[in-house]
Amino acid sequence: MKAIKFAIASLIFLIILLCAYYLHIKYFKVDVVFYAAIVDGVFSALTAALIICSVKIFNIFCKFEKLLMVFVWLLVGYSFAISVPTVIDRSLSFYILEKLQQRGGAIKQDAFEWIFINEYMVEHRLIDVRLTEQLESGTIEIVNGCVILTEKGRSLAGFSRYFRQHWLPRKRLLMGEYSDDLTDPFLNSQQIEDYKCQ
C-alpha cells in the first residue's frame, strides 16, 4: 500500500516539476538554465511535500518517511536539472547530432573543426552564455573589458585542474587511439601574450 501511495506522490511531484519548469522557461526571465532548473526542482519538492502533508491518503507515512520522500524528490529534481536541460543546453555532443540532422544527416569529418569555430561559437553564442554563467556563479568579474578570476574562481579552477590531472582516465579512446592528452590539455598550447590584461 505504501509503495503505491509513494508512486502516486512521486507522480504528483513529477507533474509539478514539469509544469514548473515549463512555466518558468516560458514566462519568466532565466539567467542560467541549470540554476533555474534547480529552483524548479526545489519548488516542486516543497510543493509536493505540502500536498502529502495535507492530504489524508498520505497519512499512512510517518514524518520521517515524508522527509525521505522529499529528499528523494530533491535528488530527482537535481538529476533532471543536470541531465536534461543543462546537458542539452551545453552539450557539444547534442550539437553534433543536431548539426548533422540540419545538414541532411551527413557532414565530412574534416569540416568539423571549421564548423565548431565558425558556426557553433556563433549559433550558440557560446562566449556570451559561458561568461554569463560564470558571472552569475561569482567565479569571474569583468572590469574594463578584462575578465578576472575571483577567489571562488581560482579555487574551482585549481580543483578542476587537479581533478583533470589526477582523476581523469589516462587511457581514453580518442578517434581510435588511447591517449592521456585530455589530462593536461594545456601541455602543448601556445603562450600568446597579447590577450593578457595588464
Secondary structure, DSSP 4 states (H G I P E B T S, - for coil): -HHHHHHHHHHHHHHHHHHHHHHHHHHS--S-HHHHHHHHHHHHHHHHHHHHHHSGGGGGS-HHHHHHHHHHHHHHHHHHHHHTHHHHHH-HHHHHHHHHHHTTT---GGGHHHHIIIIIHHHTTHHHHHHHHHHHHTSEEEETTEEEE-HHHHHHHHHHHHHHHHHS-SSEEETTEEE-GGGSTTTT-----TTS--
